[in-house]
Amino acid sequence: MFELFAQLTNELRQNPRLRIGLGIIVALLLTYGLSRLHVYEKQLQQNYQEVTGRWQQLKEVAGQTQWANHAQQAVVLREQLEQQLWQANTKGMAQAVLQTWLQEEIFFAQIKDAGLKMQTTLSVPKYPNLWQISAELQADFEPKTLQKLLLAIEGYEKLTVVERLEIRYASRSRMTLGVTAYFLETPTPSQK
């Protein structure tokens, strides 16, 4: 091993091209190493700035005192919204309630040749105790009676949405009205 090292140092002393080549290799390795260190330093600085920024945000949020206030306001808003929802114990009962109400409003609006078809009850995603119930009304079209019905739907205290209105003019003008209501499941006494 010692002989190999001595031979290498001897060759370096005698051959200037070998010394220049070795110097270039060492310079390239140093340059590459410094470049990698510079990139690593920039990444560390960027990470540090992101972490300190998030830390500042957390400190600001933690320093806010109105969170209890916001939570109380959210509870009040939720209760107000729930008061606007229809309520029923079962999906079948919800469909029956909506159908009865719509039939009464159709009668009061004096809509002629009305056919009411209830659609399948759907559970609202992410809200397991909330149901969406749709109905479709097909009837003769008369502007005054349609206006009465739309005003009754819009003015009703429970959340009811007119999703579609289609009017077809022919020898006998017809309309199709799509209505959706949202029901909140109310537990029966045995479920409480």
Secondary structure, DSSP 8 states (H G I E B T S, - for coil): -HHHHHHHHHHHHH-HHHHHHHHHHHHHHHHHHHHHHHHHHHHHHHHHHHHHHHHHHHHHHHH--THHHHHHHHHHHHHHHHHHSEEESSHHHHHHHHHHHHHHHHHHHT-SS-EEEE---EEETTEEEEEEEEEEEEEE--HHHHHHHHHHHHH-SS-EEEEEEEEE-SSS-EEEEEEEEEEEE---TTT-
